[in-house]
Amino acid sequence: MCGIFGLVQSPWREQAEGALGALGSRGPDARHIWADDHVVLGHTRLAVIDLVTGEQPMRSPDGRLVVVFNGEIYNYRELRRVSAT
């Protein structure tokens, strides 16, 4: 199982690193943080499906939207095919 966290309007660096460390056993395969001036999103990953391109936090092509989630998208092949057209 993966781990996710978010911080809002916080001096984030130390807290985010601590959160990633606390979640490390929940997702030993990858750790990533996304941050702007007001929000921090973090994710630790246990790779089960999509071992190569399943990195998070995920960003929309225009960079306006960022998401972290713990779940499984069962129709990911169809979504990838549709988004490529």
Beta strands, then each sheet from edge to edge (+ up, - down):
strand 1: 3-8
strand 2: 30-35
strand 3: 39-45
strand 4: 58-59
strand 5: 66-67
sheet 1: 1+ 3- 2+
sheet 2: 4+ 5-
end
